[in-house]
Amino acid sequence: MVRSEKEFRSITKLIVEELRAGIVAGSLAPGEELDEETLAASLKVGRVALREALRRLDSEGYVTALSPDRFMVSKPPLEEIEDHYAIAGALEALAAGLAVARGSAEEISRLTELHHLLKMTYRQKDQRGYFEANRQFHRFIAQMARNERLYGLIGEMRQEIRKTRILALHLPQRLDYSMREHDQILDAFLKRNPALAESIVRKHLANQMAAIKQSLRSSEA
C-alpha cells in the first residue's frame, strides 16, 4: 500500500508539472475547458490521478473547478478581478503602513532577505519561483502588521486573485515593472515611512490590475 501511494503521488506530481508547463507556455489557454478523457489519453494516465492533479492546480490558481469533474484554465471575469484588486489594494496598503510602524529591525532584515530572493528569481527569469517569492514577501508584510483579522482578510483576497497569475504570465514586461515596485516597497520600509509604503503598495496592486485587464483585452482580441 505504501509503495502504491508513493507511485500515485509521483504520477500526480508529474501530471501537475506537465499541465502547469502547458499553461505557462500558452498551449493551454486561459478560459479553455480541460477535457479529462482527452487529457488522460494524451498523457497516458488514469482519470483518478489526473483529477487529483487538477485539484492541486486549482489550489495553486492555475485552473478553476467548474464542478467536481470539470475544470478550465483560470480566467476570471474582468468585473471580479476589479472587485478583488480594489479590496486587496486597500487592505494591503493598510497592512504595509502598520508593518512599517510596528516592524522590528529583525523583521525589516527578514523582509530584505525575502526581497533578495524575489530579485534572484527575477534575474533567473523563473516565473514560478517569482510568484512564490512574491507571495512570501507580501505575506510577511501582512504578518508584520500584527493584526490577525487584517491578516486573515488579506489571505482571503490573495486566494482569490491568485487565479490572475496566468494572465500576468502573458505580459513579460510586467515582471520588470513588478520588480521595480518591490524595490520601492522595500525602500519605504528601510526609510521607515508608513505613508510612502501605503502609497506604493496601493499603486503596485493597481498596476497589477491594469496589466491583467490589458492581458484580458489582448486575449479577447
C-alpha positions in Angstrom: 0.0 0.0 0.0 2.8 2.4 0.9 4.5 1.7 -2.5 1.2 2.2 -4.3 0.6 5.5 -2.5 4.1 6.7 -3.4 3.6 5.8 -7.0 0.3 7.6 -7.1 1.8 10.8 -5.6 4.7 10.6 -8.1 2.4 10.2 -11.1 0.2 13.0 -9.8 3.2 15.3 -9.4 4.4 14.6 -13.0 0.9 15.4 -14.3 0.8 18.7 -12.3 4.2 19.7 -13.7 3.2 18.7 -17.3 -0.1 20.6 -17.2 1.4 23.6 -15.4 4.1 23.8 -18.1 1.5 23.7 -20.8 -0.5 26.5 -19.2 2.6 28.7 -18.7 3.7 28.0 -22.3 0.2 29.0 -23.5 -0.6 25.7 -25.2 -3.5 25.5 -22.7 -5.1 28.9 -23.0 -6.9 31.0 -20.3 -10.6 30.1 -20.3 -10.1 26.8 -22.1 -12.1 23.9 -20.6 -10.0 20.8 -19.9 -11.5 17.6 -21.2 -10.5 14.8 -18.7 -10.8 12.0 -21.2 -8.7 13.7 -23.9 -6.1 14.7 -21.3 -5.9 11.3 -19.8 -5.4 9.7 -23.2 -2.7 12.2 -24.3 -0.8 12.0 -21.0 -1.4 8.2 -20.8 -2.5 8.4 -17.2 -5.6 7.3 -15.2 -8.5 9.6 -14.6 -8.1 9.4 -10.8 -4.5 10.7 -10.8 -5.5 13.3 -13.4 -8.3 14.6 -11.3 -6.1 14.8 -8.2 -3.6 16.8 -10.3 -6.3 19.2 -11.5 -7.4 19.7 -7.9 -3.8 20.7 -7.0 -3.6 23.1 -9.9 -6.9 24.6 -8.7 -5.4 25.2 -5.3 -2.5 26.9 -7.0 -4.7 29.1 -9.1 -3.7 27.7 -12.5 -7.1 26.1 -13.1 -10.7 26.7 -11.9 -13.1 23.9 -10.9 -16.4 24.3 -12.6 -17.8 21.2 -10.9 -16.2 18.1 -9.3 -15.2 16.7 -12.6 -14.9 19.8 -14.9 -12.0 22.2 -14.9 -10.8 25.1 -17.0 -7.6 27.1 -17.3 -8.2 30.1 -14.9 -9.6 33.2 -16.5 -11.7 35.1 -14.0 -14.1 37.8 -15.4 -13.0 41.4 -15.5 -15.6 42.6 -13.0 -14.4 40.0 -10.5 -10.8 41.0 -11.0 -11.5 44.7 -10.4 -13.5 44.0 -7.3 -10.8 41.7 -5.8 -7.9 44.0 -6.6 -9.7 47.1 -5.3 -10.2 45.4 -1.9 -6.8 43.8 -1.9 -5.2 47.2 -2.6 -6.9 48.9 0.3 -6.2 46.0 2.7 -2.5 45.5 1.7 -1.8 49.3 1.8 -3.2 49.4 5.3 -1.1 46.4 6.3 2.1 48.0 4.8 1.6 51.2 6.8 1.1 49.2 10.0 4.0 47.0 9.2 6.4 49.9 8.8 5.2 51.4 12.1 5.3 48.2 14.1 8.0 46.1 12.4 11.2 45.4 14.4 14.7 45.8 13.0 14.9 42.0 12.8 11.7 41.9 10.7 13.0 44.5 8.4 16.1 42.4 7.9 14.0 39.4 7.1 11.9 41.4 4.6 15.2 42.4 3.0 16.2 38.7 2.7 12.8 37.9 1.1 13.3 40.8 -1.4 16.8 39.4 -2.3 15.1 36.0 -3.0 12.5 37.8 -5.2 15.2 39.6 -7.1 17.1 36.3 -7.6 14.1 34.6 -9.2 13.5 37.7 -11.3 17.1 37.7 -12.7 16.8 33.9 -13.4 13.6 34.6 -15.3 12.0 31.9 -13.1 8.3 32.9 -13.3 7.0 30.2 -11.0 9.7 31.0 -8.4 9.0 34.7 -8.7 5.3 34.1 -7.9 6.2 32.1 -4.8 8.8 34.6 -3.6 6.3 37.4 -4.2 3.7 35.5 -2.1 6.2 35.2 0.7 7.2 38.8 0.6 3.7 40.2 0.8 2.6 37.6 3.3 5.4 38.6 5.7 4.4 42.3 5.4 0.9 41.2 6.4 2.3 39.4 9.4 4.4 42.4 10.4 1.2 44.5 10.7 0.3 42.4 13.8 -3.4 42.5 13.1 -4.9 39.0 12.9 -8.2 40.0 11.4 -6.5 42.1 8.7 -4.1 39.2 8.0 -7.0 36.8 7.5 -8.8 39.2 5.1 -5.7 39.7 3.1 -5.2 35.9 2.9 -8.8 35.6 1.5 -8.2 38.2 -1.2 -4.8 36.7 -2.1 -6.5 33.4 -2.5 -9.0 35.0 -5.0 -6.5 37.0 -7.1 -4.1 34.0 -7.4 -6.1 33.0 -10.4 -4.9 36.0 -12.3 -1.3 34.8 -12.4 -1.9 33.0 -15.7 -3.0 36.2 -17.3 0.1 38.0 -15.9 2.4 35.4 -17.5 1.5 36.7 -21.0 2.8 40.2 -20.2 6.5 39.5 -19.6 7.3 43.2 -19.3 5.1 43.4 -16.3 7.7 41.3 -14.4 10.2 44.2 -14.9 7.7 46.7 -13.5 6.7 44.5 -10.7 10.4 44.1 -9.6 10.9 47.8 -9.6 7.8 48.3 -7.5 9.0 45.8 -5.0 12.3 47.7 -4.8 10.3 50.8 -3.9 8.3 49.0 -1.3 11.4 47.8 0.5 12.9 51.3 0.2 9.8 52.7 2.1 10.4 50.1 4.8 14.1 50.9 5.1 13.2 54.6 5.3 10.5 53.8 8.0 7.9 55.8 6.1 4.4 54.3 6.6 2.7 56.8 4.3 5.1 56.0 1.4 4.7 52.3 2.0 0.9 52.5 1.8 1.0 54.6 -1.4 3.5 52.3 -3.2 1.7 49.1 -2.2 -1.7 50.6 -3.3 -0.1 51.6 -6.6 1.6 48.2 -7.0 -1.8 46.4 -6.8 -3.5 49.0 -9.1 -0.7 48.5 -11.7 -1.1 44.7 -11.5 -4.8 45.0 -12.0 -4.3 47.3 -15.1 -1.8 44.7 -16.5 -4.3 41.9 -16.0 -7.0 43.9 -17.8 -4.7 44.5 -20.7 -3.9 40.8 -20.9 -7.7 40.0 -20.9 -8.4 42.5 -23.7 -5.4 41.2 -25.7 -6.6 37.6 -25.4 -10.2 38.5 -26.4 -8.9 40.4 -29.4 
